[in-house]
Amino acid sequence: HGYCNLHFIAGLKVEDFQVIGLKDRGYVLRLERCAQKLPPFNVAIHQTSIELSDVGTWLNSLELQGYQQLFEAAGYKTRDDLENLIGLKRTDLQKMGIGKRA
């Protein structure tokens, strides 16, 4: 789910915390302030020391390898496909089966 990755958490906003089920506004605001103190999340594929040969390697570098089959089923496999991931929205991920688990 990515919530154990500090770089991912650093990019979360109030709305994101609410989507994952946190409702107490004070708690959410406190978490957002803490998250803003973390290093920013950067998905730019050209600014990494990891050699990204394909989508699976990228997901593994983010500790999200559990989603590899879903990305591959949606047609994201090769290094060239990494460029297409930049514009994905939450709704795109949900259509791929990636989102909040019930």
C-alpha positions in Angstrom: 0.0 0.0 0.0 3.0 2.3 0.2 2.3 3.7 3.7 5.5 2.3 5.0 7.5 4.4 2.5 8.5 7.8 4.0 9.0 9.4 0.6 5.4 8.5 -0.3 4.0 9.7 3.0 5.8 13.1 2.5 3.6 13.8 -0.4 0.3 13.1 1.3 -2.2 16.0 1.8 -5.2 16.4 4.1 -7.5 14.9 1.4 -5.3 11.8 1.1 -5.4 11.1 4.8 -9.1 11.4 4.8 -9.4 9.0 1.8 -7.4 6.4 3.7 -10.0 6.6 6.5 -8.6 9.2 9.0 -11.5 11.4 10.0 -10.4 13.4 13.1 -9.5 16.8 11.6 -7.0 17.7 14.3 -5.2 14.4 13.9 -5.2 14.8 10.1 -3.7 18.3 10.2 -1.0 17.1 12.7 -0.1 14.2 10.4 0.0 16.6 7.4 2.4 18.9 9.2 4.6 16.0 10.1 4.5 14.7 6.6 5.6 18.1 5.2 8.8 17.8 7.3 9.8 14.6 5.4 11.8 14.7 2.2 9.6 15.2 -0.8 8.3 12.2 -2.9 9.8 12.3 -6.4 8.6 10.0 -9.1 10.9 11.5 -11.7 12.5 8.5 -13.4 15.6 10.5 -14.5 16.6 11.7 -11.0 17.4 8.4 -9.3 20.5 6.5 -8.7 18.6 3.2 -9.3 18.9 1.9 -12.9 15.2 1.6 -13.9 15.0 -1.0 -16.5 11.2 -1.6 -16.3 8.1 -0.8 -14.3 8.8 -3.7 -11.9 12.2 -2.3 -11.0 10.6 1.1 -10.3 7.9 -0.4 -8.1 10.5 -2.4 -6.2 12.5 0.7 -5.6 9.4 2.2 -3.9 8.7 -1.0 -2.0 5.5 -1.4 -4.0 6.4 -4.6 -5.8 3.1 -6.1 -4.8 1.3 -4.0 -7.4 3.5 -5.2 -10.3 0.9 -7.6 -11.7 -1.8 -4.9 -11.7 0.5 -2.4 -13.6 1.5 -5.1 -16.1 -2.1 -6.1 -16.6 -2.8 -2.5 -17.5 0.0 -2.5 -20.0 2.8 -0.8 -18.0 5.8 -3.1 -18.3 8.9 -1.6 -20.0 11.1 1.4 -19.3 9.4 3.3 -22.0 6.1 2.8 -20.1 7.5 4.6 -17.1 7.1 7.9 -18.9 3.3 7.3 -19.2 3.0 6.8 -15.4 3.7 10.4 -14.6 0.2 11.6 -15.7 -1.7 8.9 -13.8 -4.5 10.1 -11.5 -6.1 8.4 -8.5 -9.0 7.4 -10.7 -6.6 5.7 -13.2 -5.1 3.7 -10.3 -8.5 2.8 -9.0 -9.5 1.4 -12.5 -6.3 -0.7 -12.3 -7.5 -2.1 -9.0 -5.1 0.0 -6.8 -6.7 2.0 -4.0 -7.9 1.9 -0.5 -8.6 -1.6 0.7 -11.8 -2.2 2.6 
